[in-house]
Amino acid sequence: MKTLLVLAMSLLAFGCSSGESNSGDETIGKEIADDYNEAMDKAQDVERQLQEQKDKMEEALREAEEVPQDP
């Protein structure tokens, strides 16, 4: 999957490049890369939240197992 992504980004960069230099304008490739980075940041935030919830549930289970049971 990473290979396909690298290939697609390479083809995009190659296709968007031209002999002219537009240093003042943002390129489409930069816009796509910015959107991709933003999506990755959101995904990492979701992953972090899920990991926190998992840790809380595991802690609650450990505490429940430590409680002495009445016979």
C-alpha positions in Angstrom: 0.0 0.0 0.0 2.9 2.4 0.8 4.4 1.6 -2.5 1.2 2.6 -4.3 1.0 5.8 -2.3 4.6 6.7 -3.1 4.1 5.9 -6.7 0.9 8.0 -6.9 2.6 11.0 -5.1 5.6 10.7 -7.4 3.4 10.7 -10.5 1.4 13.6 -9.2 4.6 15.6 -8.5 5.9 14.8 -11.9 2.6 15.6 -13.6 2.3 18.9 -11.8 5.8 20.1 -12.5 6.5 22.2 -15.5 9.3 24.3 -16.9 7.9 27.5 -15.4 8.6 28.6 -11.9 5.6 29.9 -10.0 7.2 30.7 -6.6 4.4 32.9 -5.5 1.6 30.5 -6.1 0.8 27.3 -4.1 0.9 24.2 -6.2 -1.8 21.5 -6.3 0.7 19.0 -5.0 1.3 21.2 -1.9 -2.4 21.5 -1.3 -2.9 17.8 -1.6 0.1 17.2 0.8 -1.3 19.6 3.3 -4.7 17.9 3.2 -3.0 14.5 3.5 -1.0 15.7 6.5 -4.2 17.2 8.1 -6.0 13.9 7.7 -3.1 12.0 9.2 -3.0 14.3 12.2 -6.8 13.7 12.7 -6.2 10.0 12.5 -3.4 10.1 15.1 -5.7 12.1 17.4 -8.4 9.4 17.0 -5.9 6.6 17.6 -4.6 8.4 20.7 -8.2 8.7 22.1 -8.9 5.1 21.4 -5.7 4.1 23.2 -6.6 6.2 26.2 -10.1 4.6 26.4 -8.5 1.1 26.1 -6.1 2.0 28.9 -9.0 3.2 31.1 -10.9 0.0 30.5 -7.9 -2.2 31.3 -7.3 -0.3 34.5 -11.0 -0.7 35.5 -10.8 -4.4 34.8 -7.6 -4.7 36.9 -9.3 -2.8 39.8 -12.4 -5.1 39.5 -10.3 -8.2 39.7 -8.5 -6.9 42.8 -11.7 -6.4 44.8 -12.1 -9.3 47.3 -15.2 -11.3 46.6 -17.6 -12.2 49.5 -18.2 -16.0 49.8 
